[in-house]
Amino acid sequence: MSTKEEVMKLIKGLPDNVTLEEIMKELYVRSKIEKGLDELQKGNFVSHNEVKEKLGNWLK
């Protein structure tokens, strides 16, 4: 499915009284989720334990 088709499907699934701002928010959130999943597949992430360690060091 092309990006255009995915956007049209998303918009069609929203209520008829949706605002332009709400549509933009939905598209933004979906874009960020897809980017995050892509980064995860590429192995570009920090483990939970690494985050706890870094936060622990920052909070000292």
Sine and cosine of phi, psi and omega as CSV:
sin_phi,cos_phi,sin_psi,cos_psi,sin_omega,cos_omega
0.00,0.00,0.73,-0.69,0.00,-1.00
-0.96,0.26,0.29,-0.96,0.02,-1.00
-0.85,0.52,-0.68,0.74,0.00,-1.00
-0.87,0.50,-0.69,0.73,0.01,-1.00
-0.91,0.41,-0.63,0.78,0.03,-1.00
-0.90,0.45,-0.66,0.75,0.01,-1.00
-0.91,0.42,-0.68,0.73,0.00,-1.00
-0.89,0.45,-0.64,0.77,0.03,-1.00
-0.90,0.43,-0.68,0.73,0.03,-1.00
-0.87,0.50,-0.73,0.68,-0.03,-1.00
-0.90,0.43,-0.66,0.75,0.01,-1.00
-0.90,0.44,-0.45,0.89,0.00,-1.00
-0.99,0.15,-0.14,0.99,0.01,-1.00
-1.00,0.06,0.38,-0.93,0.02,-1.00
-0.90,0.43,0.40,-0.92,-0.03,-1.00
-0.89,0.46,-0.46,0.89,-0.06,-1.00
-1.00,-0.07,0.33,0.94,-0.02,-1.00
-0.92,0.40,0.59,-0.80,0.02,-1.00
-1.00,-0.02,0.28,-0.96,0.05,-1.00
-0.87,0.49,-0.64,0.77,0.03,-1.00
-0.88,0.47,-0.65,0.76,0.02,-1.00
-0.92,0.40,-0.63,0.78,0.06,-1.00
-0.89,0.45,-0.71,0.70,0.00,-1.00
-0.88,0.47,-0.63,0.78,0.03,-1.00
-0.90,0.43,-0.70,0.72,0.02,-1.00
-0.87,0.50,-0.70,0.72,0.01,-1.00
-0.91,0.41,-0.65,0.76,0.02,-1.00
-0.89,0.45,-0.74,0.67,-0.02,-1.00
-0.89,0.46,-0.71,0.71,0.01,-1.00
-0.88,0.47,-0.66,0.75,0.02,-1.00
-0.87,0.49,-0.69,0.72,-0.01,-1.00
-0.93,0.37,-0.62,0.79,0.03,-1.00
-0.90,0.44,-0.72,0.70,0.01,-1.00
-0.88,0.47,-0.65,0.76,0.03,-1.00
-0.89,0.45,-0.68,0.73,0.02,-1.00
-0.89,0.46,-0.68,0.73,0.03,-1.00
-0.90,0.43,-0.63,0.78,0.04,-1.00
-0.89,0.45,-0.70,0.71,0.03,-1.00
-0.89,0.45,-0.63,0.78,0.03,-1.00
-0.89,0.46,-0.69,0.72,0.02,-1.00
-0.90,0.44,-0.53,0.85,0.01,-1.00
-0.98,0.19,-0.14,0.99,-0.01,-1.00
1.00,0.09,0.23,0.97,0.01,-1.00
-1.00,-0.03,0.99,0.15,0.00,-1.00
-0.44,-0.90,0.24,-0.97,0.03,-1.00
-0.90,-0.44,0.75,-0.67,-0.03,-1.00
-0.94,0.33,0.31,-0.95,0.02,-1.00
-0.85,0.53,-0.69,0.73,0.00,-1.00
-0.90,0.43,-0.61,0.79,0.04,-1.00
-0.90,0.43,-0.64,0.76,0.02,-1.00
-0.90,0.43,-0.70,0.72,0.02,-1.00
-0.87,0.49,-0.65,0.76,0.01,-1.00
-0.91,0.42,-0.72,0.69,0.00,-1.00
-0.90,0.44,-0.69,0.72,0.02,-1.00
-0.89,0.45,-0.65,0.76,0.03,-1.00
-0.87,0.50,-0.64,0.77,0.03,-1.00
-0.93,0.37,-0.62,0.79,-0.01,-1.00
-0.93,0.36,-0.56,0.83,-0.11,-0.99
-1.00,0.06,0.02,1.00,0.02,-1.00
-0.97,0.25,0.00,0.00,0.00,0.00
